[in-house]
């Protein structure tokens, strides 16, 4: 039996283990992950340019290691650079922590947590869910091209011949995909939320700046193979699907959960309201900033800030405070 179990070893799981090891013995912790390859950011989206200047990632990771890439601090980096650096640092620091390379299927509480997985079960006093997010899906009848393929121009080229594409979603990721389809001279119906296709001038660099520039070109009529369709016009959406041979779904991400009962959590404490000693971090359970609307804080530095703010109280409640 372990005191702490981390489920998921993407960016948030990696930061969490590095923070835990500042005060907790490696023998008291186990990490469960299907591959230990760095999560979806490393495996699926490495070619995407992040929104974050390198100095922000460097500021987070230099708390754990001096072995960081020498990169221009004010330029955005590829997601693969961030993901590989985080993973290498976390694996080095957690070399003495038990790791179960397996897929967790469910968790159950009966005086203690039981973490059920492909090859058996593990018991722990406290569980951290760092399960990340999953791409939103739509139930449509035509074949779908995975979003990670659509973001890679040369890969996308292999999946398209004389196709017409229905693209659902025209936010940051969707506009990058539209740029790829435009480069390949592929007819596309771009189905957008709201009555008008619109974008806000960028306030970030990287992906958001790039997508904002693309959106401006679309509005200027430069994408001659792109037809804009509002989601609020169901007849037009239906007709576009009838004319399309393949689809791409780029409508965002949802929290990856074992069960809907683990959805509700308090971002101030990271506590999941489904049982004692159950906490969540990362894309599935992000910190939240309240401005004009609820804004979920998604970045390496945001994950670290959330973990560092909540973890002392969690450890104190378990009698292992700093």
Backbone bond lengths (Angstrom), bond angles and torsions (degrees), N, CA, C in turn:
res aa  C-N    CA-C-N  psi(-1)  N-CA   C-N-CA  omega(-1)  CA-C   N-CA-C  phi
1 X - - - 1.458 - - 1.536 109.24 -
2 X 1.324 115.75 145.10 1.457 122.00 -177.99 1.530 110.42 -115.74
3 X 1.315 115.27 156.99 1.458 119.04 173.72 1.526 110.95 -77.49
4 X 1.348 115.55 -37.25 1.458 119.78 -175.37 1.526 110.65 -134.43
5 X 1.321 115.04 136.49 1.458 121.27 174.32 1.524 108.33 -126.67
6 X 1.321 116.07 127.42 1.466 122.35 174.42 1.522 107.74 -103.38
7 X 1.323 116.29 123.13 1.461 121.33 177.80 1.520 108.02 -104.56
8 X 1.319 116.27 109.34 1.457 121.90 -178.43 1.512 111.70 107.79
9 X 1.341 115.99 129.94 1.464 119.82 -176.80 1.522 110.72 -127.62
10 X 1.347 115.01 45.90 1.450 120.26 166.89 1.516 108.85 -82.15
11 X 1.323 116.84 -158.49 1.470 120.74 -175.04 1.527 111.79 -57.11
12 X 1.336 117.93 -47.35 1.469 119.50 -176.36 1.525 111.41 -67.43
13 X 1.331 117.70 -39.12 1.458 120.18 176.68 1.512 112.08 -63.69
14 X 1.314 116.41 -35.47 1.461 121.09 179.07 1.522 111.00 -68.28
15 X 1.324 116.73 -45.19 1.466 119.34 178.31 1.521 110.49 -64.99
16 X 1.326 116.55 -39.27 1.462 120.37 -179.42 1.521 111.38 -61.37
17 X 1.329 117.91 -45.13 1.471 118.65 -178.74 1.525 110.61 -66.14
18 X 1.330 117.65 -35.42 1.459 119.56 179.23 1.521 110.72 -67.18
19 X 1.328 117.48 -34.49 1.462 120.93 176.77 1.533 111.32 -73.44
20 X 1.330 117.01 -42.44 1.465 119.96 179.60 1.523 111.83 -60.09
21 X 1.330 115.88 -38.86 1.463 119.84 -175.28 1.523 113.03 -71.17
22 X 1.322 117.34 -6.95 1.463 119.43 174.16 1.525 111.22 -67.20
23 X 1.356 116.66 -26.70 1.468 119.66 -176.61 1.527 113.98 -135.29
24 X 1.324 118.00 -17.30 1.468 121.20 -174.23 1.520 110.06 -104.02
25 X 1.330 116.37 138.30 1.457 121.46 178.48 1.533 110.40 -66.24
26 X 1.328 118.08 138.11 1.468 120.48 177.89 1.527 113.46 -55.20
27 X 1.327 117.59 -31.52 1.465 120.73 -176.95 1.530 112.57 -69.52
28 X 1.336 116.72 -14.43 1.462 120.57 -179.13 1.531 112.82 -91.77
29 X 1.327 116.90 1.40 1.469 121.04 -171.78 1.527 110.04 -125.71
30 X 1.320 115.52 144.06 1.460 121.34 168.25 1.531 108.36 -133.52
31 X 1.318 115.45 144.65 1.463 122.27 178.14 1.520 108.50 -116.74
32 X 1.322 116.86 133.54 1.462 122.25 176.61 1.526 109.33 -114.00
33 X 1.310 115.91 127.07 1.464 120.19 176.10 1.525 108.29 -154.70
34 X 1.319 115.00 149.81 1.461 119.37 -175.44 1.519 112.99 -69.62
35 X 1.341 117.63 -33.73 1.469 120.01 -174.73 1.519 114.89 -134.21
36 X 1.320 118.54 -25.97 1.468 123.54 -171.60 1.528 111.59 57.52
37 X 1.330 115.85 35.78 1.462 121.70 177.33 1.521 112.71 -100.08
38 X 1.327 117.30 -1.62 1.454 119.23 175.70 1.507 115.32 112.75
39 X 1.335 118.32 5.77 1.456 120.75 178.26 1.518 112.50 80.45
40 X 1.328 115.69 -177.09 1.465 121.37 -175.13 1.524 112.61 -62.65
41 X 1.341 117.55 -33.64 1.459 118.63 179.81 1.524 110.69 -58.72
42 X 1.303 117.01 -42.32 1.457 120.65 -179.11 1.523 111.85 -76.69
43 X 1.320 116.69 -40.52 1.467 120.89 -171.49 1.524 112.39 -82.71
44 X 1.336 117.23 -38.35 1.470 120.58 -171.99 1.523 114.61 -106.63
45 X 1.331 117.79 -35.38 1.460 119.67 -166.06 1.517 113.66 -120.57
46 X 1.309 117.00 25.42 1.463 120.81 -176.80 1.510 114.62 -62.03
47 X 1.340 118.00 -27.03 1.462 120.70 -176.48 1.526 113.35 -81.77
48 X 1.339 117.02 -7.08 1.465 120.86 -178.31 1.530 109.95 -79.01
49 X 1.315 115.89 139.61 1.464 120.66 176.02 1.516 108.98 -80.01
50 X 1.326 116.24 127.04 1.461 119.69 -179.63 1.525 110.31 -70.83
51 X 1.345 115.66 167.34 1.464 121.09 174.71 1.527 112.11 -89.14
52 X 1.327 116.08 -2.40 1.460 120.71 -166.25 1.522 112.05 -105.26
53 X 1.323 118.94 123.11 1.467 120.29 171.99 1.526 110.18 -58.50
54 X 1.318 116.41 147.39 1.458 121.03 -174.24 1.530 112.51 -57.90
55 X 1.335 117.99 -30.61 1.459 118.55 -176.01 1.523 111.54 -61.91
56 X 1.342 117.90 -30.55 1.463 120.13 -179.64 1.531 110.72 -69.22
57 X 1.337 116.23 -44.90 1.471 119.18 177.28 1.525 109.99 -65.25
58 X 1.328 116.44 -41.30 1.467 121.32 179.27 1.529 110.27 -60.63
59 X 1.330 116.35 -41.51 1.461 120.71 179.77 1.521 110.86 -60.24
60 X 1.329 117.21 -37.74 1.458 120.54 179.39 1.522 111.44 -71.98
61 X 1.320 117.03 -47.68 1.463 120.33 -170.71 1.522 113.90 -80.58
62 X 1.336 117.78 -22.15 1.455 118.24 -179.27 1.536 111.76 -70.48
63 X 1.336 116.88 -7.08 1.461 119.85 172.42 1.530 111.55 -72.75
64 X 1.335 116.59 -14.86 1.460 120.33 -175.59 1.529 113.55 -117.99
65 X 1.337 117.69 -22.57 1.458 119.57 -174.92 1.522 110.67 -156.75
66 X 1.334 115.36 155.11 1.462 121.76 172.89 1.522 111.30 -98.20
67 X 1.320 117.45 -7.90 1.462 122.27 -174.72 1.529 110.07 -90.00
68 X 1.321 115.46 75.79 1.452 121.64 -178.42 1.519 110.21 -119.12
69 X 1.332 117.75 149.12 1.470 120.51 179.25 1.523 111.42 -60.03
70 X 1.318 115.54 144.27 1.460 121.33 176.87 1.522 107.82 -90.05
71 X 1.345 116.07 94.18 1.459 122.25 -174.43 1.528 110.41 -123.15
72 X 1.327 118.55 156.74 1.474 120.36 175.30 1.524 109.94 -58.80
73 X 1.319 117.24 121.16 1.463 120.36 -167.73 1.521 113.13 -70.59
74 X 1.319 117.63 -23.78 1.464 119.76 -176.95 1.527 113.37 -97.91
75 X 1.320 117.08 3.63 1.458 120.81 178.97 1.518 110.30 -101.80
76 X 1.329 115.42 146.82 1.464 120.48 175.49 1.528 109.79 -73.85
77 X 1.312 115.46 150.99 1.463 120.90 -177.84 1.524 109.85 -116.58
78 X 1.324 115.20 161.43 1.457 119.80 173.44 1.525 109.62 -64.60
79 X 1.310 115.87 147.80 1.460 120.66 177.16 1.531 110.43 -57.70
80 X 1.332 117.54 -35.08 1.471 120.82 -179.28 1.517 112.05 -60.49
81 X 1.327 117.74 -34.77 1.466 121.50 179.16 1.529 109.94 -67.67
82 X 1.322 115.74 -46.10 1.466 120.16 178.76 1.520 110.65 -62.61
83 X 1.334 116.06 -48.01 1.464 120.74 -175.78 1.522 111.70 -64.34
84 X 1.326 117.42 -44.09 1.468 119.81 -177.59 1.524 111.38 -69.05
85 X 1.330 117.38 -35.38 1.464 120.40 178.76 1.521 110.93 -68.16
86 X 1.325 116.80 -44.32 1.469 120.58 177.09 1.523 111.01 -61.10
87 X 1.319 115.97 -46.31 1.466 119.83 -176.79 1.522 111.51 -63.94
88 X 1.314 117.03 -45.56 1.468 120.24 -179.37 1.525 110.87 -60.55
89 X 1.320 116.58 -43.24 1.466 120.72 -179.81 1.525 111.01 -64.94
90 X 1.344 116.48 -45.46 1.462 120.23 -177.66 1.527 111.88 -66.25
91 X 1.327 117.49 -41.05 1.469 120.37 179.53 1.522 111.14 -65.79
92 X 1.322 117.01 -37.55 1.469 120.17 178.91 1.524 111.03 -64.83
93 X 1.325 116.53 -45.81 1.465 120.28 -177.12 1.527 112.61 -73.00
94 X 1.340 116.79 -26.39 1.470 119.62 -176.69 1.524 112.67 -103.07
95 X 1.320 117.10 24.31 1.469 120.27 -175.62 1.528 112.37 -61.11
96 X 1.331 118.50 -25.26 1.467 121.34 -179.39 1.527 112.96 -97.40
97 X 1.326 117.22 4.79 1.461 121.78 178.11 1.527 109.58 -89.17
98 X 1.325 117.07 136.88 1.462 120.23 176.74 1.520 110.14 -64.55
99 X 1.337 115.65 138.85 1.460 121.31 -179.74 1.518 109.23 -131.85
100 X 1.316 115.64 130.72 1.462 121.72 177.77 1.527 107.87 -109.07
101 X 1.326 115.74 109.65 1.461 120.67 178.51 1.519 107.65 -83.54
102 X 1.305 114.54 92.38 1.460 120.25 -172.36 1.524 109.41 -161.40
103 X 1.307 116.21 167.43 1.454 121.89 177.87 1.523 109.25 -102.16
104 X 1.326 116.56 118.29 1.463 120.70 178.09 1.528 108.61 -75.90
105 X 1.314 116.03 130.12 1.472 121.17 -176.24 1.521 112.82 -102.51
106 X 1.344 117.91 -30.74 1.463 120.73 -179.88 1.519 109.04 -166.11
107 X 1.335 115.28 163.42 1.462 120.92 172.62 1.520 107.78 -130.80
108 X 1.335 116.31 143.53 1.458 121.77 -177.08 1.522 109.33 -136.58
109 X 1.349 115.72 146.29 1.457 119.39 -179.90 1.521 110.90 -118.34
110 X 1.337 116.26 127.07 1.456 123.77 172.56 1.524 106.70 -150.20
111 X 1.338 115.01 80.51 1.458 123.61 -174.10 1.533 112.99 70.92
112 X 1.305 116.01 -18.92 1.460 122.12 175.83 1.520 106.91 -154.44
113 X 1.313 116.75 157.70 1.458 119.77 -179.10 1.529 110.91 -85.67
114 X 1.313 114.85 133.73 1.454 121.47 172.33 1.526 108.01 -111.63
115 X 1.308 115.72 122.79 1.460 122.01 -179.65 1.524 107.66 -102.93
116 X 1.307 116.67 105.37 1.463 121.65 -179.35 1.527 110.09 -85.18
117 X 1.326 114.97 136.05 1.462 119.03 -178.87 1.525 109.78 -142.40
118 X 1.305 116.16 -178.39 1.462 122.28 -172.26 1.518 112.62 -56.26
119 X 1.322 117.67 -35.54 1.462 120.89 -172.22 1.524 113.88 -108.96
120 X 1.331 117.42 7.15 1.454 119.26 179.66 1.511 111.94 151.96
121 X 1.326 116.80 -136.36 1.458 120.45 -179.30 1.522 110.18 -150.46
122 X 1.333 115.14 158.64 1.461 123.84 179.70 1.518 107.20 -131.86
123 X 1.315 116.79 146.28 1.454 119.92 176.74 1.524 110.29 -115.93
124 X 1.334 114.53 142.01 1.463 119.95 -179.43 1.524 109.41 -151.95
125 X 1.327 115.22 151.99 1.462 120.64 178.20 1.524 111.47 -73.41
126 X 1.325 115.62 -41.91 1.460 121.75 -177.56 1.525 109.46 -127.27
127 X 1.323 116.04 138.67 1.461 121.11 -179.41 1.526 109.05 -122.89
128 X 1.324 114.89 134.60 1.458 122.66 172.45 1.526 108.68 -111.03
129 X 1.319 116.66 121.78 1.458 120.61 176.02 1.527 108.83 -96.15
130 X 1.317 115.13 115.13 1.471 122.44 177.14 1.526 107.02 -123.29
131 X 1.316 115.37 57.41 1.461 122.16 -166.35 1.526 114.29 -89.18
132 X 1.327 118.21 -2.51 1.450 120.62 172.91 1.515 114.18 71.00
133 X 1.317 115.11 -158.03 1.459 120.86 -177.17 1.511 111.68 -125.33
134 X 1.311 114.80 167.08 1.458 120.72 177.94 1.519 108.70 -133.55
135 X 1.324 116.47 147.10 1.457 120.51 -178.04 1.520 110.58 -62.79
136 X 1.326 116.39 137.96 1.457 120.22 174.40 1.527 110.15 -64.03
137 X 1.322 115.90 147.23 1.468 121.93 -177.58 1.524 110.31 -118.86
138 X 1.309 115.62 155.75 1.455 122.79 171.40 1.520 108.76 -130.49
139 X 1.319 116.09 139.36 1.462 121.22 -179.32 1.527 108.85 -88.65
140 X 1.318 115.88 92.33 1.459 121.11 178.06 1.522 109.08 -127.42
141 X 1.334 115.68 161.06 1.469 120.46 -168.06 1.522 113.90 -86.66
142 X 1.333 119.30 -18.71 1.462 119.72 -176.26 1.524 110.77 -89.60
143 X 1.337 118.23 156.52 1.476 121.01 -179.38 1.528 111.81 -58.98
144 X 1.333 115.40 145.99 1.463 120.74 -177.54 1.529 110.49 -115.99
145 X 1.322 115.60 136.15 1.461 121.97 175.43 1.526 108.28 -91.03
146 X 1.327 119.41 125.84 1.469 120.89 -179.39 1.521 111.30 -58.66
147 X 1.307 115.55 144.84 1.453 120.72 -174.96 1.533 111.72 -62.37
148 X 1.351 117.43 -34.64 1.464 118.49 -179.90 1.522 111.44 -66.75
149 X 1.337 117.51 -28.49 1.459 121.13 174.50 1.527 109.91 -73.08
150 X 1.317 116.41 -42.43 1.466 121.15 -177.65 1.521 112.35 -63.40
151 X 1.321 117.21 -27.41 1.462 120.78 -179.99 1.524 112.54 -79.74
152 X 1.319 117.76 -16.42 1.461 122.96 179.57 1.525 108.49 -101.08
153 X 1.316 117.27 106.52 1.464 121.01 -172.25 1.525 112.78 -56.44
154 X 1.320 117.64 -45.22 1.465 119.83 -177.84 1.520 111.91 -70.68
155 X 1.325 116.58 -33.49 1.464 119.68 175.55 1.522 110.69 -69.33
156 X 1.327 116.57 -42.76 1.458 121.07 -179.95 1.525 111.22 -59.81
157 X 1.291 115.82 -36.91 1.472 121.27 179.62 1.526 111.72 -56.95
158 X 1.330 116.60 -33.03 1.466 121.16 -178.77 1.531 112.36 -73.31
159 X 1.326 116.68 -19.55 1.460 121.28 -176.09 1.519 112.71 -97.77
160 X 1.325 116.46 -4.76 1.465 120.42 -173.80 1.524 109.31 -124.52
161 X 1.325 116.63 130.30 1.464 120.38 172.94 1.523 108.23 -117.57
162 X 1.326 116.68 -90.43 1.467 120.56 176.46 1.524 110.14 -109.48
163 X 1.330 116.59 35.56 1.455 121.68 -174.34 1.521 112.53 -79.05
164 X 1.317 113.83 157.64 1.458 123.06 165.57 1.523 106.65 -114.66
165 X 1.328 116.82 131.93 1.462 121.85 -170.39 1.530 110.70 -108.14
166 X 1.316 115.68 136.78 1.462 122.00 167.02 1.529 107.09 -101.94
167 X 1.321 116.09 112.40 1.461 121.19 179.59 1.519 108.79 -103.51
168 X 1.334 116.49 119.58 1.459 121.80 176.99 1.524 108.24 -98.50
169 X 1.337 115.71 117.13 1.449 120.13 179.21 1.516 111.68 106.63
170 X 1.330 116.81 122.74 1.470 120.95 -177.49 1.520 111.81 -130.33
171 X 1.324 115.69 30.61 1.463 118.78 174.31 1.525 108.16 -80.48
172 X 1.329 117.95 -149.76 1.464 120.45 -172.09 1.526 112.69 -59.67
173 X 1.327 116.94 -50.80 1.462 120.23 179.92 1.522 110.81 -65.11
174 X 1.328 116.70 -42.37 1.455 120.76 -178.80 1.519 112.71 -60.88
175 X 1.333 117.95 -39.88 1.457 119.78 -179.43 1.532 111.71 -68.52
176 X 1.334 116.84 -34.76 1.469 119.72 174.93 1.526 109.93 -61.47
177 X 1.330 116.46 -42.33 1.464 120.99 178.60 1.526 110.65 -65.73
178 X 1.336 117.16 -40.35 1.464 120.32 176.62 1.526 111.03 -60.31
179 X 1.311 116.50 -37.58 1.468 120.13 177.83 1.525 110.43 -63.73
180 X 1.329 116.84 -41.47 1.464 120.68 177.68 1.524 111.38 -64.11
181 X 1.337 116.44 -43.57 1.463 120.57 179.65 1.529 111.08 -66.27
182 X 1.321 116.63 -37.14 1.461 120.12 177.15 1.521 110.75 -64.37
183 X 1.322 117.07 -41.73 1.461 121.87 177.69 1.525 110.77 -60.19
184 X 1.337 116.58 -35.25 1.464 121.46 -179.57 1.523 112.35 -87.88
185 X 1.340 116.78 5.62 1.479 122.66 179.11 1.523 111.89 55.48
186 X 1.328 115.44 40.18 1.463 121.36 -177.32 1.528 110.33 -97.26
187 X 1.329 118.29 127.15 1.463 119.79 174.58 1.524 110.84 -62.57
188 X 1.331 116.66 135.48 1.454 119.51 -176.42 1.520 109.95 -145.34
189 X 1.320 114.96 137.29 1.455 122.36 169.09 1.520 107.27 -97.77
190 X 1.314 116.54 113.03 1.464 121.82 -177.88 1.519 108.49 -96.28
191 X 1.328 115.82 106.84 1.459 121.89 -174.15 1.528 108.41 -95.28
192 X 1.331 115.43 113.31 1.455 120.77 -171.15 1.520 111.28 -113.62
193 X 1.319 114.74 154.98 1.456 121.76 177.66 1.522 109.31 -76.00
194 X 1.325 116.09 140.81 1.454 119.86 179.20 1.513 112.08 86.67
195 X 1.329 117.10 167.09 1.467 120.97 -176.01 1.523 113.56 -73.01
196 X 1.343 118.02 -22.43 1.456 121.21 -177.54 1.525 109.91 -129.09
197 X 1.341 115.53 143.35 1.462 120.26 170.08 1.522 107.68 -74.51
198 X 1.319 116.70 124.73 1.458 120.24 -176.82 1.523 109.66 -147.93
199 X 1.306 114.97 164.50 1.458 120.43 175.83 1.512 108.31 -151.10
200 X 1.332 115.14 159.96 1.453 120.75 177.28 1.518 109.19 -104.27
201 X 1.331 117.85 139.92 1.467 119.31 176.76 1.530 110.12 -52.71
202 X 1.332 116.57 139.20 1.458 120.65 -173.38 1.526 112.02 -66.09
203 X 1.319 114.32 144.82 1.462 121.24 173.78 1.529 109.57 -118.97
204 X 1.338 115.81 0.63 1.454 121.81 177.24 1.521 108.59 -120.57
205 X 1.314 115.81 170.78 1.455 121.07 168.95 1.527 107.44 -96.53
206 X 1.311 116.47 -165.97 1.453 120.56 173.09 1.511 113.90 67.20
207 X 1.322 116.15 -138.85 1.458 123.16 -174.64 1.530 112.05 -55.08
208 X 1.324 117.34 -45.65 1.459 119.95 -175.17 1.531 111.58 -68.33
209 X 1.309 116.88 -37.06 1.467 119.59 175.84 1.525 109.88 -65.15
210 X 1.326 116.28 -45.51 1.462 121.22 -178.96 1.526 110.73 -61.65
211 X 1.322 116.83 -45.33 1.460 120.29 -178.11 1.526 111.40 -67.32
212 X 1.325 116.96 -33.47 1.461 120.66 177.37 1.527 110.88 -65.11
213 X 1.311 116.91 -40.16 1.459 121.23 177.63 1.527 110.94 -64.38
214 X 1.340 116.42 -41.41 1.463 120.99 177.99 1.524 110.30 -63.01
215 X 1.328 116.69 -45.16 1.465 120.66 -179.52 1.522 111.03 -59.63
216 X 1.321 117.45 -38.39 1.453 121.03 177.46 1.523 111.11 -62.29
217 X 1.330 116.29 -40.23 1.466 120.55 178.28 1.522 111.39 -65.44
218 X 1.325 116.71 -37.29 1.463 120.69 178.01 1.524 110.25 -63.70
219 X 1.314 116.61 -45.64 1.465 120.69 179.80 1.529 111.87 -65.04
220 X 1.320 116.53 -26.77 1.463 120.87 178.41 1.530 112.50 -82.92
221 X 1.345 117.06 3.46 1.452 120.94 176.69 1.513 115.29 78.41
222 X 1.343 117.13 18.83 1.459 120.70 -176.47 1.530 112.73 -81.97
223 X 1.324 117.51 -16.11 1.466 120.88 179.84 1.533 107.94 -97.97
224 X 1.322 116.53 85.87 1.461 120.76 -169.78 1.525 112.65 -70.84
225 X 1.336 117.72 -18.17 1.470 120.73 -179.95 1.523 112.44 -95.16
226 X 1.328 116.96 3.66 1.462 121.15 -177.13 1.521 110.59 -103.94
227 X 1.335 115.94 126.69 1.462 122.33 174.56 1.518 108.79 -112.60
228 X 1.314 116.51 122.73 1.463 121.44 -178.11 1.524 110.17 -85.63
229 X 1.335 115.87 129.40 1.464 122.38 -178.52 1.527 108.69 -126.84
230 X 1.332 119.63 124.00 1.469 119.98 176.98 1.526 111.77 -78.36
231 X 1.322 116.11 135.78 1.461 121.56 176.89 1.524 111.31 -59.71
232 X 1.323 116.05 -26.00 1.466 120.80 -178.64 1.527 113.17 -74.42
233 X 1.337 117.54 -3.37 1.469 122.30 176.49 1.526 108.23 -111.06
234 X 1.344 118.68 85.72 1.461 120.92 -173.10 1.529 113.09 -62.01
235 X 1.320 117.98 -32.30 1.462 119.51 178.98 1.527 110.74 -65.71
236 X 1.336 116.42 -42.98 1.462 120.01 178.35 1.532 111.08 -65.33
237 X 1.331 117.20 -38.42 1.467 121.00 176.70 1.521 109.98 -62.91
238 X 1.327 116.53 -43.92 1.468 121.11 179.56 1.533 111.17 -61.18
239 X 1.317 117.03 -45.10 1.460 120.55 -179.74 1.525 111.56 -65.37
240 X 1.335 116.96 -37.76 1.465 119.66 179.01 1.525 111.17 -65.64
241 X 1.345 116.85 -36.92 1.460 119.74 176.93 1.526 111.56 -67.02
242 X 1.327 117.49 -36.00 1.454 121.07 177.74 1.529 111.56 -63.65
243 X 1.314 116.66 -31.19 1.458 121.20 -177.79 1.526 112.81 -90.37
244 X 1.325 117.19 -9.50 1.472 121.56 -175.73 1.520 110.88 -95.65
245 X 1.322 115.38 148.15 1.467 121.01 178.57 1.528 112.37 -104.32
246 X 1.337 116.48 -21.47 1.456 120.65 177.70 1.527 108.79 -145.78
247 X 1.322 115.39 160.95 1.461 120.54 -178.60 1.521 110.59 -131.60
248 X 1.323 115.02 154.97 1.460 122.77 172.32 1.525 106.88 -130.38
249 X 1.325 116.62 129.70 1.456 121.67 -178.79 1.525 108.42 -104.66
250 X 1.334 115.85 113.39 1.463 121.36 -179.56 1.523 109.56 -129.26
251 X 1.330 115.18 51.56 1.464 121.05 -175.40 1.527 112.64 -100.02
252 X 1.324 116.88 19.85 1.451 119.49 175.38 1.514 113.59 100.52
253 X 1.318 114.74 -166.45 1.457 122.46 -173.17 1.525 110.47 -128.83
254 X 1.319 114.72 152.68 1.459 122.09 173.79 1.520 108.97 -122.38
255 X 1.314 116.08 156.87 1.466 120.30 177.93 1.519 110.30 -61.55
256 X 1.324 115.37 135.65 1.465 120.32 175.43 1.533 107.64 -85.19
257 X 1.330 116.32 111.84 1.460 121.96 -174.23 1.520 110.63 -122.29
258 X 1.326 116.78 148.39 1.462 120.45 172.80 1.521 111.02 -71.18
259 X 1.323 115.01 -34.05 1.455 121.17 -176.64 1.524 107.47 -160.04
260 X 1.326 116.89 151.22 1.464 120.29 -178.64 1.524 112.59 -61.51
261 X 1.329 117.59 -22.08 1.465 119.69 -179.45 1.530 111.97 -68.52
262 X 1.346 116.81 -13.82 1.461 120.47 178.32 1.526 112.01 -97.41
263 X 1.315 116.52 13.14 1.465 120.29 -176.36 1.516 112.58 -77.59
264 X 1.335 117.70 -42.41 1.462 121.27 -173.02 1.524 110.77 -77.03
265 X 1.323 115.45 128.07 1.464 120.48 178.22 1.519 109.26 -148.57
266 X 1.311 115.45 164.55 1.457 121.87 178.88 1.532 108.35 -104.24
267 X 1.334 118.93 110.09 1.462 119.81 -177.93 1.520 113.73 -65.76
268 X 1.333 116.52 -15.07 1.465 119.13 177.97 1.517 112.12 -76.41
269 X 1.321 116.99 -28.84 1.465 120.88 -177.43 1.524 112.91 -119.85
270 X 1.344 117.59 -11.57 1.470 125.03 -174.64 1.524 112.59 70.04
271 X 1.317 118.03 9.37 1.464 121.17 -178.63 1.519 110.33 -78.49
272 X 1.333 115.71 130.26 1.462 122.47 174.52 1.519 107.77 -89.92
273 X 1.326 115.90 130.61 1.466 120.33 -170.22 1.523 112.86 -86.29
274 X 1.324 116.45 46.43 1.465 119.83 -179.29 1.520 112.34 -127.00
275 X 1.325 116.51 6.97 1.450 119.52 179.96 1.520 110.24 163.63
276 X 1.312 117.46 164.26 1.466 120.73 -179.01 1.522 111.42 -73.78
277 X 1.329 115.21 151.61 1.467 121.28 174.60 1.529 112.61 55.30
278 X 1.333 115.05 40.43 1.463 121.22 178.59 1.525 107.76 -126.31
279 X 1.339 116.03 123.43 1.459 120.82 -173.68 1.525 110.38 -135.53
280 X 1.326 115.47 158.13 1.452 119.91 -179.26 1.514 112.45 -137.37
281 X 1.345 115.67 142.88 1.455 121.93 177.84 1.525 109.44 -138.67
282 X 1.321 115.50 164.82 1.452 121.07 173.31 1.516 113.39 90.73
283 X 1.326 115.61 -157.94 1.457 120.74 -175.96 1.525 112.34 -62.27
284 X 1.324 117.18 -33.29 1.464 120.27 179.43 1.530 111.36 -71.67
285 X 1.326 116.89 -31.32 1.470 121.89 -176.42 1.536 109.38 -138.96
286 X 1.331 117.24 68.14 1.474 119.35 -173.61 1.518 113.36 -79.12
287 X 1.316 115.05 160.92 1.449 119.58 166.12 1.519 109.21 -67.29
288 X 1.316 116.37 161.92 1.468 120.59 -173.61 1.524 109.64 -132.26
289 X 1.329 115.10 134.92 1.457 121.84 171.66 1.522 108.56 -110.33
290 X 1.300 116.82 128.95 1.459 121.50 178.28 1.526 109.10 -99.90
291 X 1.324 115.97 108.14 1.464 120.53 174.45 1.521 106.86 -116.65
292 X 1.339 117.71 -118.12 1.455 119.08 174.92 1.529 110.20 -71.17
293 X 1.328 115.64 -25.84 1.448 121.67 176.22 1.514 108.19 -149.48
294 X 1.312 115.59 173.28 1.467 120.76 -179.91 1.519 109.48 -69.87
295 X 1.323 116.62 124.30 1.457 122.10 -177.89 1.523 108.65 -122.48
296 X 1.326 116.09 121.16 1.458 120.65 179.84 1.530 109.66 -85.42
297 X 1.320 115.29 130.21 1.462 121.35 -174.62 1.526 110.45 -86.86
298 X 1.332 115.62 105.12 1.465 121.38 -175.53 1.524 109.49 -120.71
299 X 1.319 117.05 102.89 1.464 122.92 172.90 1.526 107.05 -175.41
300 X 1.319 116.16 166.72 1.466 119.66 178.28 1.513 110.04 -58.17
301 X 1.318 116.98 -48.52 1.461 120.67 -177.39 1.527 111.33 -66.70
302 X 1.344 117.26 -36.73 1.466 120.48 177.71 1.521 111.20 -65.74
303 X 1.344 116.59 -42.98 1.465 119.65 177.44 1.528 110.17 -60.71
304 X 1.328 116.24 -43.62 1.457 119.96 -179.57 1.529 110.90 -63.42
305 X 1.321 117.36 -44.10 1.468 120.37 179.96 1.531 111.05 -60.21
306 X 1.335 116.09 -42.35 1.462 120.50 179.62 1.524 111.24 -64.36
307 X 1.314 116.67 -44.46 1.466 121.11 -179.32 1.529 110.67 -65.63
308 X 1.317 116.86 -45.21 1.466 119.97 -178.39 1.519 111.82 -67.28
309 X 1.319 117.39 -29.34 1.461 120.47 178.84 1.524 112.11 -75.72
310 X 1.324 117.00 -38.52 1.469 121.04 -173.70 1.527 114.17 -91.53
311 X 1.328 116.56 -30.21 1.464 119.59 -170.60 1.530 114.24 -62.70
312 X 1.334 120.78 -40.14 1.468 118.45 179.47 1.530 113.23 -56.11
313 X 1.321 118.19 -41.94 1.456 120.87 178.23 1.511 112.37 -66.75
314 X 1.322 116.88 -36.25 1.462 121.11 178.38 1.523 110.38 -65.70
315 X 1.315 116.60 -45.96 1.467 120.26 -179.29 1.530 110.97 -66.48
316 X 1.306 116.66 -38.35 1.470 119.94 179.04 1.530 110.41 -63.30
317 X 1.326 117.02 -40.29 1.466 120.10 179.77 1.529 112.04 -66.65
318 X 1.340 115.69 -21.31 1.470 120.52 177.22 1.518 112.81 -96.99
319 X 1.323 116.58 5.88 1.457 119.66 179.07 1.501 113.93 75.12
320 X 1.354 116.78 19.10 1.462 119.76 179.72 1.519 109.52 -126.79
321 X 1.329 116.88 32.91 1.452 121.46 -177.05 1.517 112.01 -66.78
322 X 1.327 113.81 164.29 1.457 118.56 -176.96 1.523 110.15 -81.29
